[in-house]
Amino acid sequence: MAYKGKVTIDRERCKGCGLCVEFCPRSNMELDKMINQQGYNPAIVTDEEKCNGCGFCFLVCPDVVIEVEKIKEGSK
Protein backbone atom coordinates (compact mmCIF):
# COMPACT_ATOMS: atom_id res chain seq x y z
CA MET A 1 0.00 0.00 0.00
CA ALA A 2 1.43 3.39 -0.99
CA TYR A 3 1.30 6.48 1.17
CA LYS A 4 1.59 10.19 0.58
CA GLY A 5 2.52 12.76 3.15
CA LYS A 6 1.26 16.21 3.95
CA VAL A 7 3.86 18.33 5.73
CA THR A 8 2.87 21.52 7.53
CA ILE A 9 5.63 23.86 8.74
CA ASP A 10 5.00 26.76 11.10
CA ARG A 11 6.98 29.31 9.06
CA GLU A 12 7.03 31.94 11.79
CA ARG A 13 8.51 29.61 14.42
CA CYS A 14 11.02 27.88 12.12
CA LYS A 15 14.62 29.05 12.72
CA GLY A 16 15.95 27.60 9.46
CA CYS A 17 18.45 25.23 11.09
CA GLY A 18 18.29 22.96 8.03
CA LEU A 19 18.13 19.62 9.86
CA CYS A 20 14.93 18.63 8.05
CA VAL A 21 16.54 19.56 4.73
CA GLU A 22 19.58 17.43 5.53
CA PHE A 23 17.62 14.37 6.70
CA CYS A 24 14.82 14.24 4.09
CA PRO A 25 15.46 10.93 2.28
CA ARG A 26 13.77 12.26 -0.87
CA SER A 27 15.66 15.60 -0.92
CA ASN A 28 12.27 17.27 -0.89
CA MET A 29 12.92 20.18 1.46
CA GLU A 30 14.95 23.35 1.26
CA LEU A 31 15.28 26.66 3.06
CA ASP A 32 13.03 29.35 1.64
CA LYS A 33 14.60 32.44 0.10
CA MET A 34 11.97 34.58 1.85
CA ILE A 35 12.60 35.34 5.50
CA ASN A 36 10.03 35.04 8.27
CA GLN A 37 9.20 37.75 10.84
CA GLN A 38 12.07 36.57 13.06
CA GLY A 39 14.57 37.07 10.22
CA TYR A 40 15.14 33.37 9.45
CA ASN A 41 14.79 31.46 6.19
CA PRO A 42 12.24 28.78 7.14
CA ALA A 43 12.12 25.30 5.64
CA ILE A 44 9.71 24.53 2.83
CA VAL A 45 8.61 21.38 0.99
CA THR A 46 9.70 21.62 -2.64
CA ASP A 47 7.26 19.08 -4.12
CA GLU A 48 4.23 17.94 -2.10
CA GLU A 49 3.63 15.02 -4.49
CA LYS A 50 7.08 13.58 -3.70
CA CYS A 51 6.48 13.32 0.07
CA ASN A 52 5.69 9.85 1.42
CA GLY A 53 5.07 10.96 5.01
CA CYS A 54 8.11 9.21 6.50
CA GLY A 55 8.28 11.77 9.32
CA PHE A 56 12.07 12.22 9.46
CA CYS A 57 11.63 16.00 9.24
CA PHE A 58 9.27 15.92 12.22
CA LEU A 59 11.65 13.74 14.25
CA VAL A 60 14.76 15.90 13.74
CA CYS A 61 13.12 19.32 14.19
CA PRO A 62 14.50 20.78 17.45
CA ASP A 63 11.74 23.40 17.64
CA VAL A 64 8.81 21.06 16.90
CA VAL A 65 7.44 23.26 14.12
CA ILE A 66 6.75 20.45 11.62
CA GLU A 67 3.64 18.28 11.44
CA VAL A 68 3.37 15.27 9.14
CA GLU A 69 0.14 13.60 8.12
CA LYS A 70 0.38 10.21 6.41
CA ILE A 71 -2.40 9.55 3.89
CA LYS A 72 -3.16 6.35 1.97
CA GLU A 73 -2.94 7.04 -1.73
CA GLY A 74 -6.35 6.95 -3.34
CA SER A 75 -8.22 7.97 -0.18
CA LYS A 76 -9.76 11.37 0.36
N, C-alpha and C positions, 0 to 999 in steps of 0.2 A: 504494500500500500504506500503510495507516495504522499508526501506532505509538503505544504507550502508554509512559509512563515510570514507573519506581519510584525514588523519591528516598529516600535514607537519610542522616540528619543525626546526627552524633555530638553529642548534646545537651550533654554535659558539657564538650566542648572548644569549642563555639560561643560566641563573645563577643557575639553579638547586634548586629553592626555594621549589619545591614540591607541590605547590598549585594545579596544574593540576592532580597530582597523587592522592591527597587527595579528590578532588571533582569529579573524574571520576566515574559515577554511575555504570559502568561495571568493575571497578577495572582493567582497561586495560592499565594503564600507570605505569611506574616506572622510577627511576633515573638510568641512565646508569652507569656501572662500569668504563667505559672509560671516562677520563676527556677531556674537550675541550681545545682550545688554551688559554683560560682565566683561566684555572685551576678548572673549575666547572664540576660537573657530570650533564650533561643535561638530560632532560626528554626524554623518548622514549615510543613508543606504543609497547606493548608486543604482541598483536595479531591483525593485521589489519582486519581480518575477523569478529572480535567481535565488532568493532566500528560501531555505528549507526548514527554518525554525529550529536550528540546532541548539541555540541558546548560549553559545560561547560568548557572544558579546555581553549578554546579561550577566554571565558568571564572572567575567573579568572586570566589569565596570566598578571602580572603587567608590563612585558617588551614587550608585544605584539609580541611574537616570534612564535606563533602558528596560523596556518591557517587550517580551516576545510572546506572540500568540501562535500556536501551532495549529494549522487547519488542514484537514484531509482534502486532498485535491478532488474536485468534483462536488464538494458539499458547499452549501451556501451559508 
